[in-house]
Amino acid sequence: QVQLVESGGGLVQPGESLRLTCRVSGFFLYYSALGWYRQAPGKQRELVASVNRDDIETYAEAVKGRFDIFRDNEHNTGILQMKNLKPEDTAVYYCSINANGRVVWGQGTQVTVSS
């Protein structure tokens, strides 16, 4: 059974950083692209960043220059490093992979940016 577990969320002040981790089990992350999404209250889920199997990264305009996505294939883990966080980054963050044609999601981790 493929499972994704996010961690690393929390409450931070504007300008601070957080590092989100997505631990993958039941499937080798090497064989999939990795995506990080977020969903704020009352809004649709949106793609924040993704990295494909060739390590080509894409970012939403709102986070370019502040967020970095990594694949740690050795530890079967995906990472989203977030810097200079803003109140508008507040959301539940989810990671997602494609495991043999099936899209798998984690349970999400809450990120709150507030002074």
Secondary structure, 3 states (H helix, E strand, C coil): CCEEEEECCEEECCCCCEEEEEEEECCCHHHCCEEEEEECCCCCCEEEEEECCCCCEEECHHHCCCEEEEEEHHHCEEEEEECCCCHHHCEEEEEEEEECCEEEECCCEEEEECC
